[in-house]
Structures are given as structure tokens and as C-alpha cells.
Amino acid sequence: MHEPKYNPTDSEASTTKPYTPPEIRTNVEVQPDAASVDLDTETIELISRNREILSQNPEISEFLLPYYEVALSRFPILAHVAILGTDGSGRIAQSRNRFNAENKTGHHEVIIDLSDGILERIISELHQRPTTKQIIAVRMGEDQRRLTPQKLLSHVFLHELGHALENMLRGDDPESAKTIREERRAEMLSLPLPEWSSTSLLDPAEQAKILAHVPDLFERLGVSNFSQVCALQEAAYRRLPKEKYADDFASAIMLGSEFPS
């Protein structure tokens, strides 16, 4: 197996160059099953707060905010999603079901790093996970060497909105949330290494733990090093039904294509 190559481009090497906001394509009709939403005072205030949060960092607001507006116009039910910003100490982005014990707002949540330097951070993280970058590039129909950090972050953000959308459309109640959690757990158990994330597979300490637990790991997977293990894990992860749903959603919003396809 050949390891994926990563070649940073000039656009990735510097995020201080002028950036042209995305050309938003809005030729797709609002989805019938997501068109009805009660825009009461609380919901209108939530949308306003979301816009304020996405506008906090000028470095990224010029592309995240337009994509949020397109997602909202096509799927008005997303008006009930709360967007929360972080200081860069956690994951770049994640979603949280409103029935999750850690939920802070009572709404489905999308949490995203809005700190200064987030574009450099996403370049660094995806440099370590080239398979994920390759998959996004293929979905966007672009050469991965020319895939800008702005587009990468937009896809990551919309991916998490896609998770929130699925959670709501599946049935916005505790029982449905439980079913979704169980399905998610079953999907994760199908991965080559169910107990480890792709990122942790790059940690030497975690690698030692894995090899102590599975000494013949490389032989089992038909690889020769942990970079290849990570590539297998990432590719399998992105094929999981819930991850594919979120990726399909993100790509549809950015490309102006139908969803579901």
C-alpha cells in the first residue's frame, strides 16, 4: 500500500493572502421535508446569535457565514441548531445532540474553533491525516494540493451541521437520540481499530499500547507502519453511514447539488 502524499501549496503556506469569498450556488430548491419551521422569537434570536458567533473572527466569517446562510435557506429546520465557538483548546469542530448530557443550550449544537490561527491549525491537522484531505478533495472535485484551508474548514463545519440535521430529521426525542447513539456505537465497532481514533493512531504512546494489545497488527491489516494503519482507519471511518451522510450534506451545500443525492 502506498502512503498518501501531501504537498502543501502556496495558498496553504500563508493564510494572510487576500481571500475571495465563495461563490454560493443557490439553484437547488428547499427540501420539502425540511421546509417547515416555526420562526418564533426564540428561534429568530438563536439565528441572530449564530450569525454573531460566526462573525467573531473576520479571518473565517467571510466564508463560514455565507455557507451557514445557504444551509439555513435550504434546510430551515437548521434554525434550531445552536452554534458555539471555542478557543482552540478542543477539536476543530463537533456536533452535540440536544439530549446529550454535556449539552449546554437545550438545542442541537455545532461547536467550532473560531480562534485566531484556525486556518493554520486545520492545515497542520490534515497534514497528519492526508487521507481525510484526499476524500474531501475528491468530493469537491479538486486537486488536493489546491484545496484551500478555507474550503477545508467550510467542509468540516458543514459536516457537523449535517450530523445535526440527521439527528433532527430522524426524530427529535430522547428515544430517537438513544437509537442514533446505538447505531453510532455499532458503526464505530466496525472500524479496523474500534477503540482508537485516527488522530490517536499517530501518538507514539498509543501506538505502543496498540502493539502490546495486538502484536501482529500490521500483518492482520496488510500494512507496514502506523501511517498506513491511520489511512485505513480514516478511509473506513468516512465510509460509515453517518459520516457519509454528513459528508454528502457538506458537499451538497458547497457545490449547490441535491441532497440527498
C-alpha positions in Angstrom: 0.0 0.0 0.0 1.3 3.4 -0.9 1.0 6.2 1.7 -0.9 9.2 0.6 1.4 12.1 -0.4 0.9 15.6 1.0 2.2 18.6 -0.8 1.4 22.0 0.8 0.7 24.7 -1.8 1.5 28.4 -1.6 -2.1 29.1 -0.6 -1.8 26.7 2.3 1.6 28.1 3.4 0.2 31.5 4.0 -3.3 32.5 5.2 -2.5 36.2 5.1 -3.2 36.5 1.3 -6.4 38.1 0.2 -9.2 35.5 0.1 -12.2 35.6 -2.3 -15.4 34.6 -0.6 -17.2 31.6 -2.0 -19.4 31.9 -5.0 -22.6 30.5 -3.4 -24.8 28.4 -5.7 -28.4 28.5 -4.7 -30.1 26.8 -7.6 -31.5 24.0 -5.5 -35.0 24.2 -4.0 -35.6 24.0 -0.3 -36.1 20.4 0.7 -39.8 19.5 1.3 -39.2 17.6 4.5 -37.1 20.4 6.0 -39.1 23.4 4.8 -41.4 23.9 7.7 -40.0 25.6 10.8 -41.6 27.8 13.4 -39.7 31.1 13.4 -40.8 32.2 16.8 -39.0 34.8 18.8 -36.6 32.3 20.4 -35.7 30.8 17.1 -35.1 34.2 15.5 -32.8 35.2 18.4 -30.9 31.9 18.1 -30.3 32.5 14.4 -29.1 36.0 15.3 -26.7 34.7 17.9 -25.4 32.1 15.5 -24.6 34.9 12.9 -22.9 36.9 15.6 -20.7 33.9 16.6 -19.8 33.1 13.1 -18.9 36.8 12.5 -16.5 37.0 15.5 -13.4 36.1 13.5 -13.1 38.1 10.3 -10.5 35.6 9.0 -13.2 32.9 8.6 -16.5 34.7 8.8 -16.4 35.7 5.1 -16.9 32.1 4.1 -18.5 30.2 7.0 -21.3 32.7 7.4 -22.4 32.6 3.7 -22.4 28.8 3.8 -24.4 28.8 7.0 -27.0 31.1 5.3 -27.2 28.7 2.3 -27.7 25.7 4.6 -30.3 27.5 6.6 -32.2 28.6 3.4 -32.3 25.0 2.0 -33.0 23.3 5.4 -34.8 25.8 7.6 -35.0 23.2 10.4 -31.3 24.1 11.0 -32.6 27.3 12.6 -32.9 25.2 15.7 -29.2 24.4 15.9 -27.0 26.5 18.2 -23.5 27.3 17.0 -20.9 27.6 19.8 -17.4 28.9 19.4 -14.3 27.5 21.2 -10.9 28.9 21.9 -9.0 26.3 20.1 -8.3 24.0 23.0 -10.6 21.2 21.8 -11.5 19.6 18.5 -11.8 21.8 15.4 -15.5 21.0 15.2 -18.0 18.7 16.6 -21.8 18.3 16.9 -23.8 17.5 20.1 -27.3 16.2 20.3 -29.6 18.2 22.4 -30.2 15.2 24.6 -26.5 14.7 25.3 -25.6 15.1 29.0 -23.0 17.7 28.1 -25.4 19.8 26.0 -25.4 23.5 27.2 -28.2 25.1 25.3 -31.1 22.8 25.0 -30.6 22.9 21.2 -28.7 20.6 18.9 -25.2 22.1 18.9 -22.4 22.6 16.5 -19.2 23.6 18.2 -16.3 25.0 16.1 -12.9 26.5 16.8 -13.2 30.2 15.9 -9.9 31.2 17.5 -7.1 33.2 15.6 -4.9 30.8 13.7 -7.6 28.2 13.0 -6.7 28.1 9.3 -3.1 27.2 10.2 -4.4 24.6 12.6 -6.6 22.9 10.1 -3.6 22.8 7.7 -1.5 21.2 10.4 -4.1 18.6 11.5 -4.9 17.5 7.9 -1.2 17.3 7.1 -1.1 14.5 9.6 -4.3 13.0 8.2 -3.8 13.1 4.4 -6.5 10.5 3.7 -9.2 12.8 5.0 -8.0 15.6 2.9 -7.9 13.4 -0.2 -11.5 12.3 0.4 -12.7 15.9 0.8 -10.8 16.9 -2.3 -12.4 14.2 -4.4 -15.8 15.2 -3.1 -15.2 18.8 -4.1 -13.7 17.8 -7.5 -10.4 19.5 -6.8 -6.8 18.6 -6.7 -6.0 18.2 -3.0 -2.8 20.3 -3.5 -5.0 23.3 -4.3 -7.7 22.7 -1.7 -7.5 25.8 0.4 -7.8 25.8 4.2 -10.9 28.0 3.8 -12.7 25.2 1.9 -11.4 22.6 4.3 -12.8 24.4 7.3 -16.1 25.1 5.5 -16.5 21.4 4.7 -15.7 20.4 8.3 -18.2 23.0 9.7 -21.0 21.9 7.3 -20.2 18.2 8.0 -21.1 18.9 11.7 -24.3 20.7 10.6 -25.1 17.6 8.6 -24.9 15.5 11.7 -27.3 17.9 13.5 -29.7 17.8 10.5 -29.8 14.0 10.6 -30.4 14.0 14.3 -33.4 16.3 13.9 -34.9 14.6 10.9 -34.6 11.1 12.4 -36.9 12.2 15.3 -36.2 14.9 17.8 -36.9 13.0 21.0 -34.9 11.1 23.7 -35.8 7.6 22.3 -34.6 8.6 18.8 -31.4 10.1 20.3 -30.8 6.8 22.0 -31.3 4.8 18.8 -28.9 7.1 17.0 -26.3 6.6 19.8 -26.6 2.8 19.5 -26.3 3.0 15.7 -23.2 5.1 16.1 -21.6 2.7 18.5 -22.3 -0.2 16.2 -20.7 1.7 13.3 -17.6 2.6 15.3 -17.2 -1.1 16.3 -16.9 -1.9 12.6 -13.6 0.0 12.1 -10.3 -1.7 11.7 -9.3 -0.5 15.2 -12.6 0.2 17.0 -11.1 1.6 20.2 -8.9 4.3 18.7 -9.4 7.5 16.7 -7.4 8.2 13.6 -5.6 11.1 15.4 -4.6 8.8 18.4 -3.0 6.4 15.9 -0.3 9.0 15.3 0.6 9.2 19.0 3.7 7.0 19.8 2.3 6.2 23.3 -1.0 5.0 21.8 0.9 3.0 19.1 2.8 1.2 21.9 -0.4 0.3 23.6 -2.0 -1.0 20.4 1.0 -3.2 19.5 1.1 -4.5 23.1 -2.6 -5.5 22.7 -2.3 -6.7 19.0 1.3 -7.6 18.3 0.5 -8.8 14.8 -1.5 -5.7 13.9 0.5 -4.9 10.7 0.2 -8.4 9.4 -3.6 -8.5 10.1 -4.2 -5.3 8.2 -1.6 -6.0 5.4 0.4 -2.8 6.2 3.9 -2.0 7.3 3.6 1.1 9.5 1.2 3.2 11.5 0.8 5.9 8.8 -0.8 3.2 6.7 -2.9 2.0 9.6 -4.2 5.5 10.1 -5.0 5.8 6.4 -7.1 2.6 6.6 -8.9 3.8 9.7 -9.7 7.2 8.2 -11.0 5.7 4.9 -13.2 3.2 6.8 -14.4 6.0 9.1 -15.5 8.2 6.2 -17.5 5.3 4.8 -19.6 4.9 7.9 -23.2 5.7 7.1 -23.5 8.6 9.5 -20.2 10.1 8.3 -21.1 9.7 4.7 -24.5 11.4 5.3 -22.7 14.4 6.9 -20.0 14.5 4.1 -22.8 14.3 1.5 -24.6 17.2 3.1 -21.4 19.4 3.3 -20.5 18.7 -0.3 -24.1 19.5 -1.5 -24.2 22.8 0.3 -20.8 23.9 -1.1 -21.4 22.6 -4.6 -25.1 23.5 -4.9 -26.1 20.0 -5.6 -29.0 17.9 -4.5 -29.2 16.3 -1.0 -29.9 13.5 -0.5 -28.5 12.6 -3.9 
